């Protein structure tokens, strides 16, 4: 029996609003204003394709990790992260992300959960669909902290 294929389709819509700005939406979701960043002749203080892509990689890292934690019964107390991405000219003269680094900091209750959490982060890059869809595979550099409860 051949394996069952799963697929999902998502849709967005976009409206140009002015100059280098627009509004991004999807059915049932609030609109998100965006624009070019200052380094590409845009205004400061708005989401741009660069930060949205980086945020998507960071969010996918979290959600993939949480899914794996649920499967392995790892109890985490907190999760926060930062991410950096480098846009640069590649060898073909195209601007693209050449590096993405996600740095999660996870707190857990026990050393056993810390060991399992570290192992789960090794699986995240091959299970996070955003990272798998990018040329620059995100590198994940987790910090796991054991927090004793009183």
N, C-alpha and C positions, 0 to 999 in steps of 0.2 A: 504494500500500500504506500503510495507516494506521500511525502510529508505535506501537511496542510500549510498553505501559504497564508500569512496574515498581512493585511495592508490597511492603512488608514489614509484618508484624504483630508487635508485641511485647506481652508480658503481664507484669504485676507483680501481687503480692499484698501485702496489708497487714493487720496485726493491731494493734489497739489494745492497749497493754500496761498503761498506768496514766495517770491524770490527762491531761496534754497530751502524751503520748508514745506511740510505736508502733514497729513493726518492719516494714521494707519488704523485700520479697524478689522474686526472679524465678528461674525454673527454672535450676539449675546455677550460681547465684551466691550468695555469702555474704549473709546478712541484714544489713541496715543499720538501726541504731537511729536514730530521729529524734525531734524534739519541737519545740514552739514555742520561739522565742527569748525571752529575758527581757523584751524590749519588748512581747511579746504574752502575758505572764503565764506564760512557760515558764522552764525552768532553763538556766543557762549551760552551755557545754561540750558541746553536741550539735548534730548537723546538723539543719537545719530546711528547710522548703520553700523559703525564701528563698535559703539558701546552696546548696541542691541545684540550684535553677534557675540560679543564677549560675555554679555549677561546671559545669553541663551546657553553658552557652553558652561557657565558657572551654575545656572539653574539646573541644567541637565545632570551635572555632576552630583548636586545635592539629591535630586529625585532618584537617580540611579542608585546612589549610596543608600538612601532610605529604603528603597525596594529590596536591596540585598540584605540590609539589616533585618527587615521584617522576615525574610526567608530564613535567616540564620538565628533569629531571636536575640539579636544584639540590642541591648538597651542603651540608648544614647541620652545624655542629659541636655546637651546643647550642640549646636552646629552653627558655625559662622564661617565665612570665607572671604577672600579677596581674590581678584584675578587681574592679570596683566596680559596685554597682547601687544605684539610688535608688528606694525605695518611697515613694509619695506618693499623696495623694488626687487623682484626676483631675477633670475638669470635671463628671463625673456623680456625684461623691462616692464613687467606688469606689477602694479601695486597689489599686494595681498598680505594676509597675516602670515608671517613666517614663524611666529612662536606664540603660543598661548600657554600660560601657567595659571593653574587654579590652586590656591593654598587654603584648604579647609582646616579648621581647628575644631576638633570634636572632643567633647567631654563624655566620659563613660564612667560607670560605677566600679568596674573591677579590671584587674590586669587581664583576665581571660577575655573580657569584652574588648579591651584595647588591642590584644593580639589578633582577635577576629576582625576588628575594624581595620587594622593595618592590612590584613590579608584581603579584605573586601575591596579596599582601594586599589589593589592590583588588578581587580576585575573591572573596575569602573570604566577605564578607557575603551575596552572592547565592547562594553554594553551601553554606553552613552551614545545614542544615535546622533546627537549633534556633533560630538567629537569625531565619530566615525564618518560623518559627511564632509568633514573639512580636510583640506590638504595639509594644514598645520595641525597635527594631532595634539590636543591639549595634554600638557604634562601636569600631573597631579602631585603636589607635595604636601601630604597631610601631616598635621600635628595631632596626636591623640593624647589626651590628658585624663588620668584616672583621678576621680574626685571622690574622696571618702565622705560618706554621709554620717552625720552625728548619730 
